Structures are given as C-alpha cells and as structure tokens.
Amino acid sequence: MSHYPALRMRRTRSAPWSRRMHAETVLSPADLIWPLFVTDGSGVEEPIGSLPGVSRWSVEGIAARAREAAAAGIPCVALFPNTPHDLRTEDGREALNPDNLMCRAIRAIKDAVPDIGVLTDVALDPYTAHGHDGLVDDAGYVLNDATAEMLVAQSLNQAAAGADVIAPSDMMDGRISLIRAALEDAGHHNVQIMSYAAKYASAFYGPFRDAVGSRGLLKGDKKTYQMDPANAEEALREVALDLDEGADSVMVKPGLPYLDIVRRVKERFEVPVFAYQVSGEYAMIEAAAAAGAGDRDALILETLMAFKRAGCSGVLSYHALHAARLLQP
C-alpha cells in the first residue's frame, strides 16, 4: 500500500468535479417517496402545527401535489388519511369503504398523473376510535388474526381503487401471506407489497399522530405489536418472515436512529430496503434550522444521503419535494 506523500487522500477531494466523480453514493429524486396527508372537504389545506411546512390536503389538493411530485422526478407518493372523527369506530370499518378518503385520493391521483406510483398505508389506526392499528378485545389487547382479516379486505379495497404498492404498517403476524394470496386471487398480480417489516415502538411518531388525528385517541401504547427499540436480531427475523410470505420490499421505521438495522437487513437479504424518515425526524431538522443550528438544505440532503449510504433503495420523507428540487440539475 502506498504511503504519504505518494498517497494523499485529499488529492481526489481537491475540486468539485473530482468529488463528484469519486462519490460512492448518489442521491437522486428517484430515490424519494413523498408522504401526503389527505383530509375531508373541498379546497382544504390544513397546516400541521407539529410538522411545520406540512399540510393536510383535500382530494383535489392531493392530486395537485402528485403533479408537483412527478414534475420534480419523484416516482411515488404515499397516502395517509385523516378520517373524520364521526367515521372512526371500534372496528375501523371505514377502512373498507370503497369511497373513503384514501380511495378517493388514489383515484384522483391516477386521473391526474397516471404514471406516478401510489403507495397506500394498510393499518386501522386512522379509522379506529381507540387509535390502535387493529381490533382490540375487552382488555385492550390488539387481536392479531381478526385484525389480519380486516387488513386483507382493506388491501383489496385500495388495490381496486388503483393503488400500486400496498404497505402494511400494522405489524400483525402473518398478514403479508394473507394479503399476497388475496391480491393474487383478485387478479392484482402487479400490485406490490412493501412491508413495514421492522417498525419500532418509537417516540418519534408524535407529529404523525397529530397529522392523522389519532394522538388524542390512542388508549395505551403499541408495544405489544411494534418492536422494542432494544432489538436488532428480532428485526432480521421479522424481515425474513415477511419476505418468505411474499413481500416485494421491506421497510425500516424510523429512519436515522435505525440505520444499523437498514444496513444489517441489506447485507443479510440483498433485497430492496426502504426507510421512513418519520415525522419526529423531520420536525427536529426543521427546529434545528429555525434555531440557526444548521443549514436546512444541507441537513436535508446529508440525512437523505445517509439512508442511501446505509443501503436504502429509497426513503419516505416529508422533505421529498424540496430535496428533489435541490437535486435537479
């Protein structure tokens, strides 16, 4: 091996063109998925206080955001509904309504921008009166198998509306195989499943729960189905199971605090791995920039690059549109 001065590590860093040429990781708009919140009404934009710069949009606004995403080179948007409180029930049955907010938004996007991908959240927490991702018994325990049946019906409802990627975020055991079989039986052969395979019971989700209107509803916590932040080997088991059951890709959530999990999943399974830069991560970047603790654009791009460097095929980020515009030539 060469030694100084024959080898100067700074030599290839000395000019912008050289740094670009030697970059080991490349970030582009195609690496981004933009999460969007849909709400009821017409012509509605509702800023979310705990997510500065993020709003809920009524259906036609969601279609307009999809046009913006496509123009910026973003290949896919992700949808999350803020279901009206009078439609939230113990059994979350609004999830199965073919004309619910999610389904209307899917159709509006596909009418406006047919070529953009639409990823849809599959879980019952936006629809339940108790804020949990599934059905609960009298003791408040989330029932696995009964919930999985609801998730299958919810997935079929979204696929029929035009969803391209079904993303179960509930963490119920066995639901991927059930959903995959149902999609195949219904002729939805090309509808992908991106499984939230390693979703942790995290403190970083607070602003998201504000966005979908579930924070004040949640009774108890989600630790009986979301993962313990202390565990890594368990995440690998969860990923292995979901892949074996038919997931096309897997997700790690949250993002930056769990880059070690992203890396281990990528190295072990060599499959497409996505990460969700969740609401709390977004809010911290915005707070740091507002406090003058860092340059906003630089913070956004550096954190997104960290996901790619760790092995992500793509990242769900509320900064996606801004980042995509920064990355355009």
Secondary structure as UniProt FT lines:
FT   TURN            4..6
FT   HELIX           9..13
FT   HELIX           16..21
FT   HELIX           29..31
FT   STRAND          32..39
FT   STRAND          45..47
FT   TURN            49..50
FT   TURN            52..53
FT   STRAND          55..57
FT   HELIX           59..71
FT   TURN            72..73
FT   STRAND          76..82
FT   HELIX           85..87
FT   TURN            90..91
FT   HELIX           93..96
FT   TURN            98..99
FT   HELIX           101..112
FT   TURN            114..115
FT   STRAND          117..122
FT   TURN            125..127
FT   TURN            138..139
FT   HELIX           144..161
FT   STRAND          165..168
FT   TURN            173..174
FT   HELIX           175..185
FT   TURN            186..187
FT   TURN            189..190
FT   STRAND          192..200
FT   HELIX           203..205
FT   HELIX           206..211
FT   TURN            212..213
FT   TURN            215..217
FT   TURN            223..225
FT   TURN            229..230
FT   HELIX           233..245
FT   STRAND          249..253
FT   HELIX           256..258
FT   HELIX           259..269
FT   STRAND          273..277
FT   HELIX           279..290
FT   TURN            291..292
FT   HELIX           296..310
FT   STRAND          314..317
FT   TURN            318..319
FT   HELIX           320..327
//
